[in-house]
Amino acid sequence: MKYKEKIFSDSSDEEPILTPYKDTGKSKETSSSREEPVAPNDDELPIINLQSETEEADDPVIVHHRHVRPASLYESLDYEICENTLWKADYKRRSQKLIFRKDLARWLIFLVIGIITALIACTINIAIDTFSEMKYGFLAKSVDENLHNGNLYVPYLYWILTSIIPVGLGAALVTYLEPVAAGSGIPQVKCYLNGVKVPRIVRIKTLVVKAIGVVTSVIGGLAGGKEGPMIHSGAVVAAGISQGKSTTFVKDFRVFRYFRDDHEKRDFVLGGASAGVASAFGAPIGGVLFSLEEAASFWNQSLIWRILVSSTISSFTLNVVLSAYYGQTDFTITGLFNLGKFDELPYKYFEIPIFVLMGICGGLLGAFWNTTNSRFHLFRARYIKPGWGKILEAMAVSLLGVSIACTMMYVINDCRTLGKDPTSYPVKLFCGDNEYNAVAALWFQTPESTAKALFHDPPESHQILTVAIFVVVYYFLSCLTFGLNVSLGIFIPTVLVGAAWGRLVSMVLQHMCPTATFLHPGKYALIGAAAQMGGVLRMTISLTVILLETTGVDSTFAFPLIITLITGKFVGDFFNEGIYDIVIRINHVPILPWEPPLKYRSLKASNIMSSPVVCVKMREKANYIIDILKRYTYNGFPVVEDVQGNDRSKGRVCGIILRSQLTVILKESLYEEKKRLWQDQISIETFRNEYPRYPTIDKFELHLDKHDYTVNFDIFMNPSPVRVGEDDSVARIFQTFRALGLRHMIVVDNENRVRGMLTRVDFIFKED
Amino acid sequence: MNAAAKIIAIAALFLCANAEVQGKKGQTCEKLLREYAANSSHFIQCTIDYGVPVMYCLNCAGMYQDLKTGYDNLLNGNELLKNATEKKCFDIYFNQDRLNIVSQSHDVLTNFWSEAFCRECIDSNGTVSDETKAFYQFNDKYQTCQTKSKDFCVDCKGFYVDLNNKYKDITKNKQICFDIQDSMNRTRTFWTQTCGHDAPKASLVAFAAVSSTLTSIPILFYCGFFIYYRRREENHQIIDAQNTERENPEPSHSGERLWNVPSTSTGFIESNSTLNLEAKSQADDAGSDEDLLL
């Protein structure tokens, strides 16, 4: 987002603190504008145009450019139901039967969301499994074959080829087909649920790219997992199914029309995200809690119940399908990410301080990870700009990972006797015939299997040195990998790093006091994983439950997990935010925090509102509407009456009309003069049919003889916008704004005249 | 006589008859139980006899068979019980108390069998699989050689390699009969201890050359991009600086009044980008945004 720079002369004492994640490009611009001699007009400052660095300014008229904010990349969602006359008429017409049918349809959609999400998860899982088995089986064989003629670089080259080709493919898909599918997907879904419309996030194309992308990058052996993408996929499925139409395929099934607004869609997306968590982790309750934790401002009891049912169905479907695929009769495969069941993890009271220490360690490591990762991100944003560069980068990182892994494998001669530990692809390398190489066992599988092995391998499966080097390498590798232009999640690498150093702790302790019996390596791996996740992700409620559900430990172990997570989060929060919030911040998404910014709490509405407001009169000329639509990028226009002269911005508020409604009105020619033509056909459906891609105003040309036509907003506008007094405290109105999921808040004086407008960005503290 | 009494009478008759059947069956069932107990003890003795080194899959297959049959008889009844109506030995020996020893013992014993993946080398009819037979042929050759030969590291190497290769074939399956696995592990351990293993030690030079070349690619990649864009950025800064100089002296506000949005001579202050209350109150100029997001 672009803000105009405040003049430096009167603001130097109030300069807000810069965040560490400030876009470097922007800060550069800022400083350069600061060094400039005084602008001709004291109060005027040059516009900050981020794009000017790389692109030519697309707006030739500079004056325009200064006053009208360019359209933001992110829009808000309209959660407020527009209860206009049309809506009321529709509501009255609805019989009891229709309401029942709508409820039934809602349940049905939630069920289908659960099932389809699980099926997508199954497909991804089976694809990854099949290809990985082929790849690592082939590589293990190749190592064996080439061992004796000394061509150890041959398997290395094969390994590189089988890694960079899929990775390059996935990166190309993401870069050229659907860039929004990059990364984990959880930050995007979080933004969506917070009320920000991230463009193209819930399209079917995104889903396809995401799914294929995640398969290719996991096969390519990048340090990442498939959980984040699964959650995103669930959200896309939900948004797609609930609408009963596909804009991509230009197909309208003419069902579920009554769900076509942001409010209903959000509820379904919430369900989809939670079904995604449920199928990714086999954790239905964790899924529900995830959706609560990320979007808890809007929920009610019946919605949560539907979400839980849909999550449970999702994890059940996955279970059935995967169990059938792997030929198991009992439904034991509970999630994509299965850490394997722990039988019992007894712990002693004196271990709790150790857990706390590990939590602190996890917090520090996590905070450092986050900082390093955001540094990498800024580096990429600044220096690696072309699409092909991003693809090459993904391939380069993959190559680097393979090289390090291969070197480790050849150099560290950690031999373990075969037969005690179930290794999928035992590679002998320089070990005896009865032994396998423990380093190769760590690398020759998907990260998920490695994590599982670290949790469940019996003690003495690795040397301390092996695990120590593995931790260091994987820590930095995962840090370098997250943020590449591929579709990959962050959950598994974090678990893996945490599990590895947790296991390392238990191995070192065991080495120091060989008689201690409580040092179960799996238990410490789990605590390490919890600490690392507390430090990196900073999620609390859902993470605890997800860990409990995926590992199947009984709830007595919840206490150590929670202690570790809390410490990890607390220590990490001391330094920076969770990785998802960092990603959101780096992308400049205006996400609403839980609380109003500290500096705003003592202020009044009039201090933070934007004014003057572009308003429309109750009866307005068509060409005025077109002009303001073309001129401004705003989305809500207060409808006013009692206007003195032409000064609309001081009128009395009687409603609010949205840009989307205005464009539909113009498109359908709903003019007052032609009322007899459309009066009988008009209904709320006219507006719903256009959702969610409303016509844009850019290409709209008004026919000459329609210029003087007027639009009467009486039946279209929302007659009950949320109004606040100009002296109301920001803390109070923030609560209202967030709890109701509002988009516009009109600030009025005590005569009900417009004073200003409050929207999402006004509540977000401006750092620059 | 009313209906209730009738029912009671019939029920009493049925119970008596049933007790009689049960008595008769009791004896048969006892016999079956003894059989099952004997089978179990044979089987467990066999497994322990052949426990270390593990060879019980092949050696105790018959006993396992007997154990299964005995248990099935007890569970489902057999020829002896054909005449008895519905009730079976199941009701006498199963789920009678907390210990439930009959089914517990069966679970433990069958676990021995399944844990060792015995059905991979011998199926439920007692037929030894072809793969197992082949493996033991190789094994026998090697073992004979080992016992006969004096310098067996040299003499038996061929047999050992053959055996090893055969085993590698078998390990393509996920589950390997533990008899085979254990035998092979022991053979390998013995061989490695006695003769050492001949894995090459110093062939990493070629690998080191290739890998260091390839690892330098990512580093070069990052450096290249860094330097290229650094330079480009510097050039842009110069251009940008020139541009801003050229743009700034344009205080034109034309077009502002079109929509009777008031415009002041003070210019444009982004009202919502500042906390300055002073500026805020004057912020009725045309430049302010209604909102930045929407």
Interface residues (C-beta under 8 A of the other chain):
Chain A: M1 Y3 K4 K6 D10 S11 E14 P16 K28 E29 S32 S33 E36 A39 P40 N41 D42 D43 E44 P46 S52 E53 I62 V63 H64 R66 H67 R69 S72 Y74 E75 S76 L147 H148 G150 N151 L152 Y153 Y156 L157 I160 F379 R382 Y383 I384 K385 G389 L392 E393 A396 V397 L399 L400 S403 I404 C406 T407 Y410 V411 T417 L418 G419 K428 L429 F430 C431 G432 D433 N434 P590 K599 L603 S606 N607 I608 M609 S610 S611 P612 V613 V614 Y624 D627 I628 R631 Y632 T633 Y634 N635 G636 G645 N646 D647 R648 S649 R659 R743 H744 M757 L758 T759 R760 V761 D762 K766
Chain B: N164 Q181 D182 N185 R188 T189 W191 T192 H197 A199 P200 K201 S203 L204 A206 F207 A209 V210 S211 L214 T215 I217 P218 F221 Y222 F225 F226 Y228 Y229 R230 E233 H236 Q237 D240 A241 N243 T244 E247 N248 P249 E250 P251 S252 H253 S254 G255 E256 L258 W259 N260 V261 P262 T266 G267 F268 I269 E270 S271 N272 S273 T274 L275 N276 L277 E278 A279 K280 A283 D284 A286 G287 S288 D289 E290 D291 L292 L293 L294
